[in-house]
Every structure is written in C-alpha cells, then in structure tokens.
Amino acid sequence: MFLLKSDSESGIIFVDTMQLDGETNLKDKTAPVETSVINETMIYRIRGDMSCDAPNANLEHWEAGISFPLPGN
C-alpha cells in the first residue's frame, strides 16, 4: 500500500497487520507532506512514476517514492 492522503489533519492512518506479523496492535503510517495537503479531486490527477522495494520478509522497513514529470513535459 502506498499512502497518499488521510482524513486526519496529521496525515496519520492506522493499519492492521495481524495477517502479516500476527500482532494485534495497529501500526501508524503517515502520508507524505507533498500529497497530504491536496484535496480528493486533485489526487485523481496525480501523474508520475512510483518505485518501491521488491516484496521481502522485512516488515519494519519499506522504501518507496514518486517522481513527478516537470510541467510542460
């Protein structure tokens, strides 16, 4: 999952990972500042490329990013 926005002003959501790690506590995840301030209509207009780590056993760390084309390209 790649989080773009949350209804919370802080940009935080809580994710249930019990099926992955057996833990019953919710994990907090935060939307990037760059996308957390846009409205829902603007989210549908986002164009870019997403890159992320390949699936692996490490549930504690995951790297991902979005690159946006420059205006006019």
VORO-814190 format. One record per residue (C-alpha): x, y, z; residue in one letter. Coordinates in Angstrom, 1 decimal, padded with zeros to 4 digits. Layout:
BEGIN
      X      Y      Z type
      X      Y      Z    A
...
This chain:
BEGIN
      X      Y      Z type
  000.0  000.0  000.0    M
  001.2  003.5 -000.8    F
 -000.5  006.1  001.3    L
 -001.2  009.4 -000.4    L
 -003.7  011.1  001.9    K
 -005.5  010.7  005.2    S
 -008.7  012.3  006.5    D
 -006.7  013.2  009.6    S
 -005.1  016.6  009.7    E
 -001.9  014.9  010.9    S
 -001.8  012.7  007.8    G
 -001.7  009.6  010.0    I
 -003.7  006.3  009.5    I
 -003.6  003.1  011.5    F
 -003.1 -000.2  009.7    V
 -004.0 -003.7  010.9    D
 -001.0 -006.0  010.1    T
 -002.2 -009.1  012.0    M
 -002.3 -011.2  008.8    Q
  001.3 -010.3  008.2    L
  003.0 -010.4  011.5    D
  000.5 -011.8  014.0    G
  000.5 -008.6  016.1    E
 -002.9 -007.2  017.1    T
 -001.8 -003.6  017.7    N
 -002.4 -001.1  014.9    L
  000.6  000.4  013.1    K
  000.6  004.1  012.4    D
  001.6  005.3  008.9    K
  001.9  008.8  007.7    T
  001.1  010.3  004.3    A
  003.9  012.4  002.6    P
  003.5  016.1  003.2    V
  003.6  016.7 -000.5    E
  000.4  014.7 -001.1    T
 -001.3  015.1  002.3    S
 -002.3  018.7  001.6    V
 -004.1  018.1 -001.7    I
 -007.9  017.5 -002.0    N
 -009.5  014.3 -003.2    E
 -010.2  015.7 -006.7    T
 -006.5  016.5 -007.2    M
 -005.4  013.0 -006.1    I
 -007.1  011.6 -009.2    Y
 -005.0  013.9 -011.4    R
 -001.6  012.8 -010.0    I
  000.6  011.6 -012.8    R
  004.1  010.2 -012.2    G
  006.1  007.1 -011.6    D
  006.2  005.1 -008.4    M
  009.2  003.0 -007.4    S
  009.4  000.7 -004.4    C
  011.3 -002.2 -002.8    D
  010.5 -005.7 -004.1    A
  008.5 -007.9 -001.7    P
  010.6 -009.2  001.1    N
  010.3 -010.6  004.6    A
  011.3 -007.3  006.3    N
  008.1 -005.7  007.7    L
  009.8 -003.0  009.6    E
  011.2 -001.0  006.6    H
  009.9 -000.3  003.1    W
  011.3  002.3  000.7    E
  009.1  003.9 -001.9    A
  008.9  007.2 -003.8    G
  007.0  009.0 -006.5    I
  008.6  011.1 -009.2    S
  006.5  013.7 -011.0    F
  007.2  015.0 -014.5    P
  008.2  018.6 -014.8    L
  005.5  021.0 -016.0    P
  005.3  021.1 -019.8    G
  006.8  017.6 -020.3    N
